[in-house]
Amino acid sequence: MQTTGPFSEREVSAFLEQAVLPVRLACNAAPGQPLVLSLWFVPEAGALYCASLRSARVVRCLERDPRCAFEVAGDQPPYRGVRGRGTARIEPARGEEILRRALRRYLGGEDAPLARWLLSRSAREVAIRVEPERVASFDYTQRMTASTTRSA
């Protein structure tokens, strides 16, 4: 994996481990028609794993063309995060496992009504493995802090 930006490869991994934010995943839906969607993710061994229904459009798109791009970043200043491009693979056998791990990561467990509803469909879940090829980090903390200090 090639990395650029202010974060080292270790800092990229740490950011992805700590960020309880959705990944914005982009794929090719049809010739000339991109698709971007937000999914919960679980980082593992340098890859990002998401769970989705087998019948979801994103799964069909990635099976047809595994090239993808992604971003994990917050929506509030100061803006910082990780973005990149890579290749996605569909792993049907890991769907329920990744779903359960995502529920623990984002909801704190499997007892919430949303978690129970998602688990009721878990037999139809697949895992989407995003293997990053290029990753760029960004951190505008100093730049944004400096601009708010000057205006005060």
WONORPE-V825397 format. One record per residue. PHI is phi in degrees with one decimal (* if undefined). Layout:
BEGIN
phi = {PHI/PHI}
END
This chain:
BEGIN
phi = {*/-94.4/-120.6/-135.1/104.8/-73.9/-90.7/-72.5/-59.7/-65.8/-68.3/-60.7/-59.8/-64.1/-59.1/-66.6/-66.1/-87.4/-74.8/-100.1/-128.3/-73.7/-88.2/-91.2/-109.8/-114.8/-143.5/-95.1/-80.2/-157.4/-50.5/79.5/-122.7/-75.1/-129.7/-124.4/-146.2/-104.0/-135.5/-69.6/-136.7/-128.4/-78.0/-156.4/49.9/83.0/-110.9/-110.6/-111.8/-126.3/-115.6/-153.1/-63.1/-54.8/-85.8/-67.1/-58.5/-61.0/-65.4/-61.0/-62.9/-71.3/-66.9/-74.8/-144.1/-76.6/-68.9/-152.6/-134.5/-152.9/-148.9/-123.1/-161.2/-79.0/-98.4/-113.8/-67.0/-78.0/-75.4/-154.8/172.3/-136.3/-139.2/-179.0/-134.9/-172.2/-126.4/-107.9/-130.0/-93.2/-123.3/-59.3/-68.7/-102.3/-55.5/-66.2/-59.1/-67.1/-58.7/-62.0/-65.6/-65.8/-62.2/-66.3/-67.8/-95.6/-112.5/81.6/162.4/-116.2/-96.1/-66.0/-53.7/-62.5/-62.1/-62.6/-64.0/-63.1/-67.7/-65.3/-109.9/-62.6/-65.6/-101.0/-83.8/-126.4/-95.7/-108.5/-101.0/-101.5/-100.2/-65.1/-105.1/-131.0/-132.8/-121.5/-99.1/-147.1/-150.4/-99.3/-56.8/-64.4/-60.9/-74.7/-65.7/-62.4/-71.9/-77.4/-69.4/-64.1/-82.3/-79.8}
END
